[in-house]
């Protein structure tokens, strides 16, 4: 108990500023900036990305599929180049924050 005394004292001292769990849940559900909203916004942004590959406009998931699983090394390299070229554009800098959610995207961004 003595080991945690300072932390417990701090919690007691700030108790008047804490909300109940019910209040926290309610505020989180009503908040336009909750965790679920961030995921929705990221999904919308990702769906707006278009990658040019072999004359076709593809979505991120399609290009990552090619980059990871296509049998042709040339086609995989072209997919990586397409991702790099699109993400070089500064309007897509936000995608770097999303990289931690996808090992494929992390791999791509480490190559840029």
Residue pairs with C-beta under 8 A, 6 or more apart in sequence:
19 27
28 34
28 35
31 37
42 98
45 94
45 95
46 59
46 60
46 95
46 98
47 59
49 59
49 60
49 86
49 92
49 95
50 57
50 58
50 59
50 86
51 57
51 58
51 59
51 60
51 62
51 63
51 79
51 82
51 83
51 86
52 58
52 82
52 85
52 86
53 63
53 66
53 78
53 79
53 82
54 75
54 78
58 66
58 82
60 83
60 105
63 79
63 82
63 83
64 79
64 83
64 102
64 104
64 105
64 108
66 75
66 76
66 79
67 76
67 79
67 80
67 83
67 104
67 108
68 76
68 104
70 76
70 79
80 108
80 111
83 108
84 108
84 111
84 112
86 92
87 95
87 108
87 109
87 112
88 112
95 105
95 109
96 109
98 105
99 105
99 106
99 109
100 106
